[in-house]
């Protein structure tokens, strides 16, 4: 369901029974993987996180590693930050 390099690849799942009795499988929220950062980047007005991820991590889909490095639950939460910690490449 998720690619092997997705933050959800090893998060696990559980079942939830909805009010109508149907059962759905839900993916657990992954725990942020603490890691070292290589520095900080001051984000420009309107600068997108996928562009920053590509610039420093060479992969625009790695915005979640920026979120983890900045203890932000989602890209929307990180979007409010002007100063962004950049994780080591390869995380």
PDB file of N, CA, C and O in Angstrom, chain B, residues numbered from 101:
ATOM      1  N   UNK B 101       0.814  -1.178   0.000  1.00  0.00           N
ATOM      2  CA  UNK B 101       0.000   0.000   0.000  1.00  0.00           C
ATOM      3  C   UNK B 101       0.872   1.263   0.000  1.00  0.00           C
ATOM      4  O   UNK B 101       0.573   2.220  -0.714  1.00  0.00           O
ATOM      5  N   UNK B 102       1.947   1.269   0.796  1.00  0.00           N
ATOM      6  CA  UNK B 102       2.867   2.398   0.836  1.00  0.00           C
ATOM      7  C   UNK B 102       4.196   1.960   0.251  1.00  0.00           C
ATOM      8  O   UNK B 102       4.575   0.794   0.360  1.00  0.00           O
ATOM      9  N   UNK B 103       4.908   2.895  -0.372  1.00  0.00           N
ATOM     10  CA  UNK B 103       6.229   2.549  -0.893  1.00  0.00           C
ATOM     11  C   UNK B 103       7.172   2.288   0.281  1.00  0.00           C
ATOM     12  O   UNK B 103       6.927   2.745   1.397  1.00  0.00           O
ATOM     13  N   UNK B 104       8.233   1.564   0.022  1.00  0.00           N
ATOM     14  CA  UNK B 104       9.150   1.154   1.095  1.00  0.00           C
ATOM     15  C   UNK B 104       9.838   2.331   1.783  1.00  0.00           C
ATOM     16  O   UNK B 104      10.287   2.196   2.921  1.00  0.00           O
ATOM     17  N   UNK B 105       9.929   3.482   1.115  1.00  0.00           N
ATOM     18  CA  UNK B 105      10.570   4.634   1.745  1.00  0.00           C
ATOM     19  C   UNK B 105       9.562   5.631   2.322  1.00  0.00           C
ATOM     20  O   UNK B 105       9.935   6.741   2.704  1.00  0.00           O
ATOM     21  N   UNK B 106       8.295   5.239   2.385  1.00  0.00           N
ATOM     22  CA  UNK B 106       7.263   6.086   2.969  1.00  0.00           C
ATOM     23  C   UNK B 106       7.368   6.087   4.490  1.00  0.00           C
ATOM     24  O   UNK B 106       7.778   5.089   5.085  1.00  0.00           O
ATOM     25  N   UNK B 107       7.005   7.187   5.116  1.00  0.00           N
ATOM     26  CA  UNK B 107       7.011   7.251   6.583  1.00  0.00           C
ATOM     27  C   UNK B 107       5.987   6.296   7.168  1.00  0.00           C
ATOM     28  O   UNK B 107       6.064   5.974   8.354  1.00  0.00           O
ATOM     29  N   UNK B 108       5.026   5.832   6.372  1.00  0.00           N
ATOM     30  CA  UNK B 108       3.980   4.933   6.841  1.00  0.00           C
ATOM     31  C   UNK B 108       4.278   3.464   6.571  1.00  0.00           C
ATOM     32  O   UNK B 108       3.501   2.598   6.974  1.00  0.00           O
ATOM     33  N   UNK B 109       5.384   3.167   5.898  1.00  0.00           N
ATOM     34  CA  UNK B 109       5.689   1.796   5.488  1.00  0.00           C
ATOM     35  C   UNK B 109       5.712   0.816   6.653  1.00  0.00           C
ATOM     36  O   UNK B 109       5.268  -0.322   6.499  1.00  0.00           O
ATOM     37  N   UNK B 110       6.209   1.220   7.796  1.00  0.00           N
ATOM     38  CA  UNK B 110       6.331   0.314   8.945  1.00  0.00           C
ATOM     39  C   UNK B 110       5.523   0.789  10.146  1.00  0.00           C
ATOM     40  O   UNK B 110       5.777   0.365  11.274  1.00  0.00           O
ATOM     41  N   UNK B 111       4.553   1.666   9.909  1.00  0.00           N
ATOM     42  CA  UNK B 111       3.786   2.251  11.013  1.00  0.00           C
ATOM     43  C   UNK B 111       2.795   1.262  11.632  1.00  0.00           C
ATOM     44  O   UNK B 111       2.453   1.381  12.808  1.00  0.00           O
ATOM     45  N   UNK B 112       2.344   0.307  10.858  1.00  0.00           N
ATOM     46  CA  UNK B 112       1.371  -0.654  11.365  1.00  0.00           C
ATOM     47  C   UNK B 112      -0.057  -0.161  11.181  1.00  0.00           C
ATOM     48  O   UNK B 112      -0.296   0.992  10.822  1.00  0.00           O
ATOM     49  N   UNK B 113      -0.996  -1.062  11.436  1.00  0.00           N
ATOM     50  CA  UNK B 113      -2.405  -0.741  11.266  1.00  0.00           C
ATOM     51  C   UNK B 113      -3.201  -1.279  12.453  1.00  0.00           C
ATOM     52  O   UNK B 113      -2.689  -2.053  13.262  1.00  0.00           O
ATOM     53  N   UNK B 114      -4.435  -0.864  12.539  1.00  0.00           N
ATOM     54  CA  UNK B 114      -5.375  -1.420  13.501  1.00  0.00           C
ATOM     55  C   UNK B 114      -6.778  -1.270  12.918  1.00  0.00           C
ATOM     56  O   UNK B 114      -6.983  -0.533  11.953  1.00  0.00           O
ATOM     57  N   UNK B 115      -7.739  -1.977  13.512  1.00  0.00           N
ATOM     58  CA  UNK B 115      -9.107  -1.937  13.019  1.00  0.00           C
ATOM     59  C   UNK B 115      -9.975  -1.054  13.901  1.00  0.00           C
ATOM     60  O   UNK B 115      -9.803  -1.000  15.119  1.00  0.00           O
ATOM     61  N   UNK B 116     -10.913  -0.364  13.259  1.00  0.00           N
ATOM     62  CA  UNK B 116     -11.867   0.488  13.953  1.00  0.00           C
ATOM     63  C   UNK B 116     -13.262   0.103  13.477  1.00  0.00           C
ATOM     64  O   UNK B 116     -13.494  -0.061  12.280  1.00  0.00           O
ATOM     65  N   UNK B 117     -14.183  -0.039  14.417  1.00  0.00           N
ATOM     66  CA  UNK B 117     -15.568  -0.298  14.070  1.00  0.00           C
ATOM     67  C   UNK B 117     -16.320   1.027  14.066  1.00  0.00           C
ATOM     68  O   UNK B 117     -16.353   1.740  15.069  1.00  0.00           O
ATOM     69  N   UNK B 118     -16.920   1.345  12.923  1.00  0.00           N
ATOM     70  CA  UNK B 118     -17.656   2.592  12.767  1.00  0.00           C
ATOM     71  C   UNK B 118     -19.059   2.465  13.357  1.00  0.00           C
ATOM     72  O   UNK B 118     -19.505   1.367  13.690  1.00  0.00           O
ATOM     73  N   UNK B 119     -19.742   3.584  13.481  1.00  0.00           N
ATOM     74  CA  UNK B 119     -21.074   3.621  14.080  1.00  0.00           C
ATOM     75  C   UNK B 119     -22.068   2.710  13.350  1.00  0.00           C
ATOM     76  O   UNK B 119     -22.993   2.182  13.967  1.00  0.00           O
ATOM     77  N   UNK B 120     -21.876   2.524  12.026  1.00  0.00           N
ATOM     78  CA  UNK B 120     -22.797   1.673  11.265  1.00  0.00           C
ATOM     79  C   UNK B 120     -22.434   0.194  11.343  1.00  0.00           C
ATOM     80  O   UNK B 120     -23.080  -0.641  10.710  1.00  0.00           O
ATOM     81  N   UNK B 121     -21.391  -0.134  12.126  1.00  0.00           N
ATOM     82  CA  UNK B 121     -20.979  -1.523  12.299  1.00  0.00           C
ATOM     83  C   UNK B 121     -19.898  -1.994  11.342  1.00  0.00           C
ATOM     84  O   UNK B 121     -19.344  -3.078  11.519  1.00  0.00           O
ATOM     85  N   UNK B 122     -19.593  -1.196  10.333  1.00  0.00           N
ATOM     86  CA  UNK B 122     -18.544  -1.598   9.393  1.00  0.00           C
ATOM     87  C   UNK B 122     -17.174  -1.436  10.051  1.00  0.00           C
ATOM     88  O   UNK B 122     -16.968  -0.577  10.909  1.00  0.00           O
ATOM     89  N   UNK B 123     -16.261  -2.280   9.626  1.00  0.00           N
ATOM     90  CA  UNK B 123     -14.910  -2.276  10.182  1.00  0.00           C
ATOM     91  C   UNK B 123     -13.957  -1.758   9.119  1.00  0.00           C
ATOM     92  O   UNK B 123     -13.993  -2.202   7.972  1.00  0.00           O
ATOM     93  N   UNK B 124     -13.115  -0.829   9.500  1.00  0.00           N
ATOM     94  CA  UNK B 124     -12.116  -0.293   8.582  1.00  0.00           C
ATOM     95  C   UNK B 124     -10.728  -0.475   9.182  1.00  0.00           C
ATOM     96  O   UNK B 124     -10.566  -0.494  10.402  1.00  0.00           O
ATOM     97  N   UNK B 125      -9.747  -0.607   8.328  1.00  0.00           N
ATOM     98  CA  UNK B 125      -8.355  -0.705   8.760  1.00  0.00           C
ATOM     99  C   UNK B 125      -7.747   0.686   8.679  1.00  0.00           C
ATOM    100  O   UNK B 125      -7.876   1.374   7.667  1.00  0.00           O
ATOM    101  N   UNK B 126      -7.081   1.092   9.756  1.00  0.00           N
ATOM    102  CA  UNK B 126      -6.516   2.429   9.861  1.00  0.00           C
ATOM    103  C   UNK B 126      -5.006   2.317  10.033  1.00  0.00           C
ATOM    104  O   UNK B 126      -4.521   1.451  10.761  1.00  0.00           O
ATOM    105  N   UNK B 127      -4.272   3.188   9.368  1.00  0.00           N
ATOM    106  CA  UNK B 127      -2.819   3.224   9.517  1.00  0.00           C
ATOM    107  C   UNK B 127      -2.460   4.046  10.739  1.00  0.00           C
ATOM    108  O   UNK B 127      -3.000   5.132  10.946  1.00  0.00           O
ATOM    109  N   UNK B 128      -1.557   3.532  11.541  1.00  0.00           N
ATOM    110  CA  UNK B 128      -1.108   4.257  12.732  1.00  0.00           C
ATOM    111  C   UNK B 128      -0.314   5.493  12.312  1.00  0.00           C
ATOM    112  O   UNK B 128       0.293   5.525  11.242  1.00  0.00           O
ATOM    113  N   UNK B 129      -0.330   6.495  13.165  1.00  0.00           N
ATOM    114  CA  UNK B 129       0.485   7.680  12.927  1.00  0.00           C
ATOM    115  C   UNK B 129       1.923   7.310  13.285  1.00  0.00           C
ATOM    116  O   UNK B 129       2.187   6.902  14.416  1.00  0.00           O
ATOM    117  N   UNK B 130       2.848   7.443  12.348  1.00  0.00           N
ATOM    118  CA  UNK B 130       4.228   7.049  12.645  1.00  0.00           C
ATOM    119  C   UNK B 130       4.884   7.975  13.653  1.00  0.00           C
ATOM    120  O   UNK B 130       4.607   9.174  13.692  1.00  0.00           O
ATOM    121  N   UNK B 131       5.752   7.406  14.461  1.00  0.00           N
ATOM    122  CA  UNK B 131       6.533   8.207  15.394  1.00  0.00           C
ATOM    123  C   UNK B 131       7.649   8.890  14.621  1.00  0.00           C
ATOM    124  O   UNK B 131       8.277   8.282  13.755  1.00  0.00           O
ATOM    125  N   UNK B 132       7.889  10.130  14.931  1.00  0.00           N
ATOM    126  CA  UNK B 132       8.974  10.860  14.275  1.00  0.00           C
ATOM    127  C   UNK B 132      10.302  10.198  14.620  1.00  0.00           C
ATOM    128  O   UNK B 132      10.562   9.851  15.772  1.00  0.00           O
ATOM    129  N   UNK B 133      11.116  10.035  13.618  1.00  0.00           N
ATOM    130  CA  UNK B 133      12.438   9.447  13.817  1.00  0.00           C
ATOM    131  C   UNK B 133      13.424  10.563  14.136  1.00  0.00           C
ATOM    132  O   UNK B 133      13.780  11.348  13.257  1.00  0.00           O
ATOM    133  N   UNK B 134      13.869  10.638  15.396  1.00  0.00           N
ATOM    134  CA  UNK B 134      14.822  11.701  15.714  1.00  0.00           C
ATOM    135  C   UNK B 134      16.117  11.523  14.921  1.00  0.00           C
ATOM    136  O   UNK B 134      16.563  10.403  14.672  1.00  0.00           O
ATOM    137  N   UNK B 135      16.675  12.591  14.551  1.00  0.00           N
ATOM    138  CA  UNK B 135      17.912  12.532  13.788  1.00  0.00           C
ATOM    139  C   UNK B 135      18.658  13.843  13.883  1.00  0.00           C
ATOM    140  O   UNK B 135      18.166  14.829  14.434  1.00  0.00           O
ATOM    141  N   UNK B 136      19.834  13.829  13.341  1.00  0.00           N
ATOM    142  CA  UNK B 136      20.651  15.044  13.373  1.00  0.00           C
ATOM    143  C   UNK B 136      20.259  15.950  12.220  1.00  0.00           C
ATOM    144  O   UNK B 136      19.797  15.500  11.171  1.00  0.00           O
ATOM    145  N   UNK B 137      20.454  17.221  12.443  1.00  0.00           N
ATOM    146  CA  UNK B 137      20.197  18.185  11.386  1.00  0.00           C
ATOM    147  C   UNK B 137      21.528  18.755  10.889  1.00  0.00           C
ATOM    148  O   UNK B 137      22.530  18.764  11.604  1.00  0.00           O
ATOM    149  N   UNK B 138      21.504  19.224   9.657  1.00  0.00           N
ATOM    150  CA  UNK B 138      22.722  19.795   9.079  1.00  0.00           C
ATOM    151  C   UNK B 138      22.717  21.312   9.172  1.00  0.00           C
ATOM    152  O   UNK B 138      23.723  21.960   8.881  1.00  0.00           O
ATOM    153  N   UNK B 139      21.588  21.876   9.577  1.00  0.00           N
ATOM    154  CA  UNK B 139      21.508  23.324   9.710  1.00  0.00           C
ATOM    155  C   UNK B 139      20.084  23.807   9.594  1.00  0.00           C
ATOM    156  O   UNK B 139      19.134  23.031   9.693  1.00  0.00           O
ATOM    157  N   UNK B 140      19.951  25.095   9.383  1.00  0.00           N
ATOM    158  CA  UNK B 140      18.658  25.747   9.319  1.00  0.00           C
ATOM    159  C   UNK B 140      18.528  26.487   8.001  1.00  0.00           C
ATOM    160  O   UNK B 140      19.520  26.942   7.431  1.00  0.00           O
ATOM    161  N   UNK B 141      17.296  26.604   7.522  1.00  0.00           N
ATOM    162  CA  UNK B 141      17.023  27.302   6.274  1.00  0.00           C
ATOM    163  C   UNK B 141      15.898  28.297   6.513  1.00  0.00           C
ATOM    164  O   UNK B 141      14.840  27.932   7.026  1.00  0.00           O
ATOM    165  N   UNK B 142      16.122  29.550   6.143  1.00  0.00           N
ATOM    166  CA  UNK B 142      15.076  30.565   6.273  1.00  0.00           C
ATOM    167  C   UNK B 142      14.218  30.518   5.016  1.00  0.00           C
ATOM    168  O   UNK B 142      14.684  30.800   3.913  1.00  0.00           O
ATOM    169  N   UNK B 143      12.984  30.164   5.204  1.00  0.00           N
ATOM    170  CA  UNK B 143      12.047  29.978   4.118  1.00  0.00           C
ATOM    171  C   UNK B 143      11.572  31.310   3.573  1.00  0.00           C
ATOM    172  O   UNK B 143      11.194  32.204   4.330  1.00  0.00           O
ATOM    173  N   UNK B 144      11.593  31.435   2.259  1.00  0.00           N
ATOM    174  CA  UNK B 144      11.127  32.655   1.609  1.00  0.00           C
ATOM    175  C   UNK B 144       9.605  32.697   1.513  1.00  0.00           C
ATOM    176  O   UNK B 144       8.942  31.666   1.628  1.00  0.00           O
ATOM    177  N   UNK B 145       9.068  33.862   1.307  1.00  0.00           N
ATOM    178  CA  UNK B 145       7.626  34.059   1.166  1.00  0.00           C
ATOM    179  C   UNK B 145       7.062  33.145   0.073  1.00  0.00           C
ATOM    180  O   UNK B 145       7.481  33.214  -1.082  1.00  0.00           O
ATOM    181  N   UNK B 146       6.115  32.296   0.448  1.00  0.00           N
ATOM    182  CA  UNK B 146       5.455  31.412  -0.509  1.00  0.00           C
ATOM    183  C   UNK B 146       6.287  30.232  -0.976  1.00  0.00           C
ATOM    184  O   UNK B 146       5.844  29.485  -1.849  1.00  0.00           O
ATOM    185  N   UNK B 147       7.475  30.039  -0.426  1.00  0.00           N
ATOM    186  CA  UNK B 147       8.345  28.939  -0.852  1.00  0.00           C
ATOM    187  C   UNK B 147       7.759  27.606  -0.378  1.00  0.00           C
ATOM    188  O   UNK B 147       7.494  27.423   0.810  1.00  0.00           O
ATOM    189  N   UNK B 148       7.564  26.695  -1.304  1.00  0.00           N
ATOM    190  CA  UNK B 148       6.917  25.417  -1.006  1.00  0.00           C
ATOM    191  C   UNK B 148       7.886  24.429  -0.371  1.00  0.00           C
ATOM    192  O   UNK B 148       9.083  24.423  -0.658  1.00  0.00           O
ATOM    193  N   UNK B 149       7.326  23.591   0.504  1.00  0.00           N
ATOM    194  CA  UNK B 149       8.141  22.601   1.206  1.00  0.00           C
ATOM    195  C   UNK B 149       8.710  21.539   0.267  1.00  0.00           C
ATOM    196  O   UNK B 149       9.814  21.045   0.496  1.00  0.00           O
ATOM    197  N   UNK B 150       7.979  21.182  -0.781  1.00  0.00           N
ATOM    198  CA  UNK B 150       8.506  20.184  -1.707  1.00  0.00           C
ATOM    199  C   UNK B 150       9.738  20.710  -2.439  1.00  0.00           C
ATOM    200  O   UNK B 150      10.642  19.941  -2.766  1.00  0.00           O
ATOM    201  N   UNK B 151       9.776  22.002  -2.693  1.00  0.00           N
ATOM    202  CA  UNK B 151      10.944  22.606  -3.339  1.00  0.00           C
ATOM    203  C   UNK B 151      12.140  22.582  -2.382  1.00  0.00           C
ATOM    204  O   UNK B 151      13.266  22.297  -2.791  1.00  0.00           O
ATOM    205  N   UNK B 152      11.883  22.883  -1.109  1.00  0.00           N
ATOM    206  CA  UNK B 152      12.956  22.843  -0.107  1.00  0.00           C
ATOM    207  C   UNK B 152      13.453  21.411   0.064  1.00  0.00           C
ATOM    208  O   UNK B 152      14.658  21.180   0.160  1.00  0.00           O
ATOM    209  N   UNK B 153      12.532  20.449   0.101  1.00  0.00           N
ATOM    210  CA  UNK B 153      12.928  19.043   0.230  1.00  0.00           C
ATOM    211  C   UNK B 153      13.797  18.623  -0.955  1.00  0.00           C
ATOM    212  O   UNK B 153      14.793  17.923  -0.774  1.00  0.00           O
ATOM    213  N   UNK B 154      13.431  19.042  -2.156  1.00  0.00           N
ATOM    214  CA  UNK B 154      14.232  18.689  -3.323  1.00  0.00           C
ATOM    215  C   UNK B 154      15.598  19.359  -3.264  1.00  0.00           C
ATOM    216  O   UNK B 154      16.609  18.738  -3.592  1.00  0.00           O
ATOM    217  N   UNK B 155      15.633  20.614  -2.852  1.00  0.00           N
ATOM    218  CA  UNK B 155      16.890  21.359  -2.793  1.00  0.00           C
ATOM    219  C   UNK B 155      17.893  20.700  -1.859  1.00  0.00           C
ATOM    220  O   UNK B 155      19.071  20.583  -2.195  1.00  0.00           O
ATOM    221  N   UNK B 156      17.438  20.270  -0.693  1.00  0.00           N
ATOM    222  CA  UNK B 156      18.366  19.739   0.303  1.00  0.00           C
ATOM    223  C   UNK B 156      18.425  18.213   0.354  1.00  0.00           C
ATOM    224  O   UNK B 156      19.466  17.648   0.687  1.00  0.00           O
ATOM    225  N   UNK B 157      17.315  17.538   0.027  1.00  0.00           N
ATOM    226  CA  UNK B 157      17.254  16.080   0.165  1.00  0.00           C
ATOM    227  C   UNK B 157      17.211  15.371  -1.180  1.00  0.00           C
ATOM    228  O   UNK B 157      17.230  14.141  -1.238  1.00  0.00           O
ATOM    229  N   UNK B 158      17.154  16.137  -2.254  1.00  0.00           N
ATOM    230  CA  UNK B 158      17.125  15.618  -3.627  1.00  0.00           C
ATOM    231  C   UNK B 158      15.909  14.740  -3.910  1.00  0.00           C
ATOM    232  O   UNK B 158      15.943  13.872  -4.783  1.00  0.00           O
ATOM    233  N   UNK B 159      14.817  14.984  -3.147  1.00  0.00           N
ATOM    234  CA  UNK B 159      13.578  14.236  -3.338  1.00  0.00           C
ATOM    235  C   UNK B 159      12.417  15.094  -2.841  1.00  0.00           C
ATOM    236  O   UNK B 159      12.274  15.325  -1.640  1.00  0.00           O
ATOM    237  N   UNK B 160      11.599  15.559  -3.766  1.00  0.00           N
ATOM    238  CA  UNK B 160      10.488  16.445  -3.406  1.00  0.00           C
ATOM    239  C   UNK B 160       9.433  15.754  -2.561  1.00  0.00           C
ATOM    240  O   UNK B 160       8.633  16.426  -1.909  1.00  0.00           O
ATOM    241  N   UNK B 161       9.410  14.415  -2.557  1.00  0.00           N
ATOM    242  CA  UNK B 161       8.411  13.688  -1.766  1.00  0.00           C
ATOM    243  C   UNK B 161       8.831  13.525  -0.310  1.00  0.00           C
ATOM    244  O   UNK B 161       8.078  12.960   0.483  1.00  0.00           O
ATOM    245  N   UNK B 162       9.996  13.999   0.051  1.00  0.00           N
ATOM    246  CA  UNK B 162      10.511  13.836   1.419  1.00  0.00           C
ATOM    247  C   UNK B 162      10.157  15.007   2.336  1.00  0.00           C
ATOM    248  O   UNK B 162      10.889  15.290   3.284  1.00  0.00           O
ATOM    249  N   UNK B 163       9.058  15.681   2.065  1.00  0.00           N
ATOM    250  CA  UNK B 163       8.638  16.763   2.953  1.00  0.00           C
ATOM    251  C   UNK B 163       8.388  16.238   4.363  1.00  0.00           C
ATOM    252  O   UNK B 163       8.515  16.979   5.338  1.00  0.00           O
ATOM    253  N   UNK B 164       8.032  14.963   4.468  1.00  0.00           N
ATOM    254  CA  UNK B 164       7.786  14.388   5.805  1.00  0.00           C
ATOM    255  C   UNK B 164       9.055  14.341   6.642  1.00  0.00           C
ATOM    256  O   UNK B 164       8.976  14.396   7.869  1.00  0.00           O
ATOM    257  N   UNK B 165      10.228  14.241   6.013  1.00  0.00           N
ATOM    258  CA  UNK B 165      11.462  14.266   6.808  1.00  0.00           C
ATOM    259  C   UNK B 165      11.727  15.672   7.339  1.00  0.00           C
ATOM    260  O   UNK B 165      12.306  15.838   8.413  1.00  0.00           O
ATOM    261  N   UNK B 166      11.298  16.685   6.581  1.00  0.00           N
ATOM    262  CA  UNK B 166      11.370  18.054   7.092  1.00  0.00           C
ATOM    263  C   UNK B 166      10.429  18.196   8.289  1.00  0.00           C
ATOM    264  O   UNK B 166      10.782  18.813   9.294  1.00  0.00           O
ATOM    265  N   UNK B 167       9.238  17.625   8.173  1.00  0.00           N
ATOM    266  CA  UNK B 167       8.278  17.669   9.286  1.00  0.00           C
ATOM    267  C   UNK B 167       8.867  17.004  10.523  1.00  0.00           C
ATOM    268  O   UNK B 167       8.797  17.565  11.616  1.00  0.00           O
ATOM    269  N   UNK B 168       9.445  15.817  10.367  1.00  0.00           N
ATOM    270  CA  UNK B 168      10.032  15.107  11.508  1.00  0.00           C
ATOM    271  C   UNK B 168      11.141  15.932  12.157  1.00  0.00           C
ATOM    272  O   UNK B 168      11.203  16.039  13.382  1.00  0.00           O
ATOM    273  N   UNK B 169      12.001  16.504  11.350  1.00  0.00           N
ATOM    274  CA  UNK B 169      13.131  17.277  11.881  1.00  0.00           C
ATOM    275  C   UNK B 169      12.667  18.520  12.637  1.00  0.00           C
ATOM    276  O   UNK B 169      13.380  19.042  13.494  1.00  0.00           O
ATOM    277  N   UNK B 170      11.468  18.984  12.310  1.00  0.00           N
ATOM    278  CA  UNK B 170      10.940  20.191  12.933  1.00  0.00           C
ATOM    279  C   UNK B 170       9.798  19.912  13.909  1.00  0.00           C
ATOM    280  O   UNK B 170       9.103  20.825  14.353  1.00  0.00           O
ATOM    281  N   UNK B 171       9.623  18.645  14.229  1.00  0.00           N
ATOM    282  CA  UNK B 171       8.568  18.210  15.149  1.00  0.00           C
ATOM    283  C   UNK B 171       7.207  18.768  14.758  1.00  0.00           C
ATOM    284  O   UNK B 171       6.435  19.219  15.604  1.00  0.00           O
ATOM    285  N   UNK B 172       6.931  18.729  13.461  1.00  0.00           N
ATOM    286  CA  UNK B 172       5.641  19.169  12.932  1.00  0.00           C
ATOM    287  C   UNK B 172       4.872  17.935  12.478  1.00  0.00           C
ATOM    288  O   UNK B 172       5.426  17.073  11.796  1.00  0.00           O
ATOM    289  N   UNK B 173       3.613  17.848  12.849  1.00  0.00           N
ATOM    290  CA  UNK B 173       2.801  16.682  12.537  1.00  0.00           C
ATOM    291  C   UNK B 173       2.504  16.553  11.042  1.00  0.00           C
ATOM    292  O   UNK B 173       2.371  15.446  10.522  1.00  0.00           O
ATOM    293  N   UNK B 174       2.403  17.689  10.362  1.00  0.00           N
ATOM    294  CA  UNK B 174       2.031  17.663   8.956  1.00  0.00           C
ATOM    295  C   UNK B 174       2.703  18.829   8.221  1.00  0.00           C
ATOM    296  O   UNK B 174       3.182  19.774   8.848  1.00  0.00           O
ATOM    297  N   UNK B 175       2.730  18.751   6.894  1.00  0.00           N
ATOM    298  CA  UNK B 175       3.281  19.874   6.131  1.00  0.00           C
ATOM    299  C   UNK B 175       2.536  21.179   6.401  1.00  0.00           C
ATOM    300  O   UNK B 175       3.146  22.248   6.393  1.00  0.00           O
ATOM    301  N   UNK B 176       1.236  21.107   6.639  1.00  0.00           N
ATOM    302  CA  UNK B 176       0.493  22.330   6.955  1.00  0.00           C
ATOM    303  C   UNK B 176       1.007  22.969   8.239  1.00  0.00           C
ATOM    304  O   UNK B 176       1.105  24.193   8.326  1.00  0.00           O
ATOM    305  N   UNK B 177       1.334  22.155   9.231  1.00  0.00           N
ATOM    306  CA  UNK B 177       1.870  22.679  10.488  1.00  0.00           C
ATOM    307  C   UNK B 177       3.254  23.292  10.264  1.00  0.00           C
ATOM    308  O   UNK B 177       3.581  24.329  10.842  1.00  0.00           O
ATOM    309  N   UNK B 178       4.058  22.648   9.427  1.00  0.00           N
ATOM    310  CA  UNK B 178       5.402  23.162   9.151  1.00  0.00           C
ATOM    311  C   UNK B 178       5.351  24.432   8.297  1.00  0.00           C
ATOM    312  O   UNK B 178       6.265  25.255   8.350  1.00  0.00           O
ATOM    313  N   UNK B 179       4.296  24.587   7.520  1.00  0.00           N
ATOM    314  CA  UNK B 179       4.174  25.753   6.644  1.00  0.00           C
ATOM    315  C   UNK B 179       4.163  27.065   7.427  1.00  0.00           C
ATOM    316  O   UNK B 179       4.459  28.121   6.868  1.00  0.00           O
ATOM    317  N   UNK B 180       3.829  27.006   8.698  1.00  0.00           N
ATOM    318  CA  UNK B 180       3.811  28.210   9.521  1.00  0.00           C
ATOM    319  C   UNK B 180       5.203  28.608  10.003  1.00  0.00           C
ATOM    320  O   UNK B 180       5.373  29.696  10.554  1.00  0.00           O
ATOM    321  N   UNK B 181       6.195  27.751   9.806  1.00  0.00           N
ATOM    322  CA  UNK B 181       7.554  28.029  10.265  1.00  0.00           C
ATOM    323  C   UNK B 181       8.319  28.846   9.222  1.00  0.00           C
ATOM    324  O   UNK B 181       8.277  28.539   8.031  1.00  0.00           O
ATOM    325  N   UNK B 182       9.006  29.873   9.672  1.00  0.00           N
ATOM    326  CA  UNK B 182       9.879  30.639   8.775  1.00  0.00           C
ATOM    327  C   UNK B 182      11.281  30.030   8.732  1.00  0.00           C
ATOM    328  O   UNK B 182      11.961  30.091   7.707  1.00  0.00           O
ATOM    329  N   UNK B 183      11.704  29.448   9.844  1.00  0.00           N
ATOM    330  CA  UNK B 183      13.028  28.848   9.960  1.00  0.00           C
ATOM    331  C   UNK B 183      12.853  27.341  10.050  1.00  0.00           C
ATOM    332  O   UNK B 183      12.187  26.848  10.960  1.00  0.00           O
ATOM    333  N   UNK B 184      13.441  26.608   9.118  1.00  0.00           N
ATOM    334  CA  UNK B 184      13.234  25.177   9.015  1.00  0.00           C
ATOM    335  C   UNK B 184      14.540  24.432   9.237  1.00  0.00           C
ATOM    336  O   UNK B 184      15.542  24.712   8.579  1.00  0.00           O
ATOM    337  N   UNK B 185      14.526  23.477  10.175  1.00  0.00           N
ATOM    338  CA  UNK B 185      15.682  22.604  10.394  1.00  0.00           C
ATOM    339  C   UNK B 185      15.767  21.638   9.212  1.00  0.00           C
ATOM    340  O   UNK B 185      14.757  21.090   8.771  1.00  0.00           O
ATOM    341  N   UNK B 186      16.973  21.442   8.710  1.00  0.00           N
ATOM    342  CA  UNK B 186      17.200  20.535   7.581  1.00  0.00           C
ATOM    343  C   UNK B 186      17.872  19.272   8.109  1.00  0.00           C
ATOM    344  O   UNK B 186      18.959  19.344   8.682  1.00  0.00           O
ATOM    345  N   UNK B 187      17.229  18.101   7.921  1.00  0.00           N
ATOM    346  CA  UNK B 187      17.821  16.863   8.401  1.00  0.00           C
ATOM    347  C   UNK B 187      18.960  16.403   7.506  1.00  0.00           C
ATOM    348  O   UNK B 187      19.090  16.836   6.361  1.00  0.00           O
ATOM    349  N   UNK B 188      19.771  15.525   8.049  1.00  0.00           N
ATOM    350  CA  UNK B 188      20.836  14.930   7.241  1.00  0.00           C
ATOM    351  C   UNK B 188      20.206  14.191   6.067  1.00  0.00           C
ATOM    352  O   UNK B 188      19.161  13.562   6.236  1.00  0.00           O
ATOM    353  N   UNK B 189      20.802  14.249   4.897  1.00  0.00           N
ATOM    354  CA  UNK B 189      20.290  13.472   3.766  1.00  0.00           C
ATOM    355  C   UNK B 189      20.335  11.975   4.094  1.00  0.00           C
ATOM    356  O   UNK B 189      21.162  11.515   4.881  1.00  0.00           O
ATOM    357  N   UNK B 190      19.437  11.247   3.477  1.00  0.00           N
ATOM    358  CA  UNK B 190      19.431   9.799   3.663  1.00  0.00           C
ATOM    359  C   UNK B 190      18.508   9.317   4.754  1.00  0.00           C
ATOM    360  O   UNK B 190      18.408   8.114   4.992  1.00  0.00           O
ATOM    361  N   UNK B 191      17.832  10.227   5.422  1.00  0.00           N
ATOM    362  CA  UNK B 191      16.866   9.830   6.449  1.00  0.00           C
ATOM    363  C   UNK B 191      15.597   9.377   5.819  1.00  0.00           C
ATOM    364  O   UNK B 191      14.659   9.001   6.521  1.00  0.00           O
TER     365      UNK B 191
END
